[in-house]
Structure formats: C-alpha cells, structure tokens
Amino acid sequence: MKSLLLAALLLLGSAVTVRAVERPSFDPKIGAQFDLGRKLRDSSGAERSLDEILSGKPALVVFGYDKCPNLCGVTQQAVASDLQKTGLDPADYRALFISIDRTETPKDAASAKEIVAQSTTPAGLKAWHFLTSADGAGASLAAEAGIHFEARPRVDQFVHPIAVLAVTPKGRISRVLPALTFEPRDLRLALVEASANKLGSIADHVFLLCAGFDTSKGRYTAPIWAALKIGGIATLLVLASGIALLARRRA
C-alpha cells in the first residue's frame, strides 16, 4: 500500500514539475491576418483602430507588456537602435509595441516610450507607437498572431514568448524574427518585403530575389548561400537523371 502511495505521489510531483516548466505556445503563421478594426490606446491616451495606426505603412510589431522586467524592454531598445542603422526613413514604417496586459494604461506606455527614446532619435521615435487596451484587444491581437501567454499573479508578471513580427500595411504577418538574434539588415529587408518592395533600394529588391529566409534561424541568407543551395539541388537533379538513364540502358 505504501509503495502504491509513494508511486502516486511521485507521479503527481512529476505532473506538477512538468506543468511548472511548460511555456505558453508560440506558433506564428506567415500570412495570418490581424483584425484591423481593433481599438488601441497610444501613450497620449488617444484611441484609434489598428488600421489607423498603420496608416498604410509596413510595421514591425512586438507583443509584451510595459512593466516587463525581462526581455520586453531589451527587445524594444534593440529594435529601436537597429532601426536607426537600416537607412530607412522612419516616416515610411511603423514600430508597434502592443501590451498584452489589460491593466496597463497610457501612462505605462508613456514610461516605456521615454526609455526607448534613449535608443533612437526624435525622428525615429515618431515611428513608434506604444499601445494598450483595457478591453483585452492587445491580448486578442497576440492570439491572432499565434502568441499566447500565462499570467503569474503572485509575482505580477506574464510568461510569454517574444519576437519581432513584420506586418504588411494590410495587417498580415509577412516575417517572424526571433528576439535579439536579428541584425539591422534583417529589419530593413523585413520591412522592404512587407511593403511589397515599395521601400528600399534596387539592391534590396535584387537581394530579396536572390536570397532566401532561413526560418530555422530567423535570418535572411546571403545570396551566395542561396546560390549554393540552388546549385546543390541542380547537381542532385542532374545526378538523379544520370542514374536513371544508366539504369534504363542496362535494362
């Protein structure tokens, strides 16, 4: 009887341990459509729809919460700093930080904006929108993106994945860049691609034609690597054709 009780306690303990280390799911879908009609408040307290906020511009979108003591602030500052190195005009894109915490207010958003201002220029800061929603619109948008989170009331925090989403002017996800692994070139190309090549230079457009996007690393591959991949595939096809031809002759 004791052995059965001990076994049951061990199984229960294992289940609790597994539950404790479970992470919220993160499964963003390329092409997923945001509800452009959802209303959000910016750091000034003004309420606008997502469509109005995008204003026909491609955007980089990050979901998190303003009081996050972990990666949210670091990601904001990294994106802001690297956007300055892309060479793109901040007037041509948007950078959105959307809070998943319905208790956060425009005041919290304003505080986060002040911190990010240290990593960018006044012109660069104009592209940023720190958005909150008392009705949970931010959390709903995150769910539409395939980002889920878990509240931890005891420590007043959320457990959530974080990434940078490139979004088209019509609110569709075009690329997903893992947080803190991107470079300025990745942000630039993601925005150029999201804009349907309305942004960027001829060199950017040629690069996107020749290069690929490595989903395993969340990075754009250099043209030489793309060419090598194409060449490798072509070589395999030639070899396969040759083997098939020899097999037919022998038959």
N, C-alpha and C positions, 0 to 999 in steps of 0.2 A: 504493500500500500504506500509506504514511504517512498519507494523508488518511483511509483507512478506519479505521486505528488511532486517529487523533485523534477521528473521529466516534464510535467505540465508547467512548472514554474520556469524551467529553462526555455521551453517553447514560448511562453508568454514574454520572458525577458528578451528573447531574440526578436519577437514581433515588435516590441516597443523600440528596440535598438534600430531595427530596420526603418520603422516609421520616423524615428528621430533624424535619420540621415537622409530621408527622402527629400528630393529637391522638387520644387514646382516645375512643371513641364515647360519646355521651350521648343516650339515647333513652327517657326515662321514659314509661311508659304509664299513663294515668289508669285506675284500676281494677285495676292489677297487684297480685297477692296475695303478701305475704311469707309465708314458711314460719314460722309462729308457734312451731313446735317447736324451732327452732334455739337452742342454748345459748350464752349470752354471759356474760362475767365483768364485774362492775362494779368501781368504783375501790376497793372494800373487799376484792375477791377472791372475793366470793360469786358462784356460778354459778346462773343462772336462765334459763328459756326466754323468748323474746320475748313470748309471751303473758302470762307472769307479770309481766314488766317493764311492759307496757302496762296491765295490771290494769283493763281495761275503759275506759280513758281514750283520747281522741284525742291525737295526738302530732305534734310537729314533729321530723323526722329529718334529720340531716346525716351524710353519709359522708365520711371523710377519714382522717387519721392524726394522732396526738397530737404527734409531733415535726415536723410540717409547718412549714417556715419561711415559708410564703407565706400563702394565704388562709384556711386552716382556722381558725386562732386568731382572725383578724379576724372571720370569719363567726360563730364561737361567741359572741364578745363582742357583736357587733351584734344577734344573736338574743336573747341574754340581756338586753341593755339595752332593746330594743324590747318584749320580752315584759312588762317592768315597766310599760310605758306602755299596755298593752292594756286594763287594768282587769279582766282575768280572774283568778280565784283560781288560783294555782299548783297547788293541790291537785286541780284539775279537769282538768289536762292533764299530758302528759309532754314533755320535750325530750331527745332521744337523740342523742348523738354516737357513731357506730359506727366503730371503726377498721378499715380495710381491710388493715392491716399485721399479719400473724400473729405477728411478733416482738415486738410491743408487749405490755406487761404491765399489770396493775392499778396498778403504781407509776407508769407513764407516764400512765395515765388519771387518777390522783390528782393528778399535777402539773398536768395540763390543767384539772382541776376547780378547783384553787386559783387559777388565773389567771382563770377565768370568774367566780369568786366576787367578784372586784373589780368586775364589771359588773352585779351583781344583789344582792338582799337575801338574808338567810338563808332566808326563806320561799320566795323564788324559786329558790334553789339546790336546794331539796328536789325540785323538778320535774325536775332534770337527772340524766341517767344517762350516764356515760362508759364505753363498753363495748368490751371487747377479746375476742379469741378466738384461741387458739393453733392451733386446727384449721382456721382459714380461714373460719369461719362468717360473719364480718363481710364478707369479700370476696364470699361466696356471696350474701348478702342484697343487697349492692350490685348484683351481676349481675342479681338478680331485679327490681331497680328500674330496670334499663337503664343502669346506671352502670358503666363499665369503666375500667381504669387500667393504667398501664405502669410497672414498676419500673425505676429507674435506679440500679443497684448502685454505680456509680462515685462518685456523689455522695450515695448513701444517701438517695434521695428517690423519690417517686412522682409521675408526671404523671397528673392526674385532674381531671375536671370537678367542680364543686361547686354544690350548690343546696340549698334547703330543701324537703323533702317533707312535705306534710300527710298524715297517715295516720289512718285510722279505727280505732276500738277493736278491730276485727277484722283489722287489718293490711293494709288496702287503701289504695293511693295515691289520694287524692282531689284534690290540687292540687300543682303544682310551682311554686315561687317561685325565680326566679334569685337567686343570692347577691348581697347588698349593694344590690339595687335595691328591696327591699321597704320598707314603712313599717309602723309599729305596727298601723295599721288592717288591712293585708293579713294580718298574722299572726293578728290577732283573728278576722277573717272566715274565714280558712282553718281555724282551729280550730273555730269555730262550725259551719261547713259540714261538717267531718269528723265532728263529734259528732252529725250529723243533727239539728241545731238544739236539742240538749239543753243546750248552753251558750249564753250571750249573752242579749241583751235583745230585746224585741219590735221595737225599731228595727233591730237587726241582722238579724232574720228578714225584715222588710219590705225592707231594703236588698238582701238576697240575692235576694228575689223580683223586685225591680225592676232591680237592676244585673246586669251581666254580668262575665265574667272574660276579660280581654284576654290570650290566650295568647302573642301576639307580644311583649308587654311584661311578662307575668307579674304583672299588676296587676288589681285589681278596678276596673271602670269605675264612675264616678259615675252615679246614677240618671238625671240629666238627659241624659247621653250615651247611655245605653241607650234612653231615651225618644226621643231624636232619631233613633237608628238604626231603632227600630221605626217612627217616623213617616216616615222616609225610605223604608223598604220599603213601607209602606202607600201612600205617594204614587206610587211606581213602579208598584204593582199597579193603582191607580186609572187612571193614565195609560195603562198597557198595555191595560186593559179598554176605555177610551175609544177608543183607536186601533183596537182590534179591532172595536168596534161600528161606527165610521165606515167601516171597510173593508167590513163586511158590507152596510151601507146602500148604499154606492156600487156594490157588486157587484149 
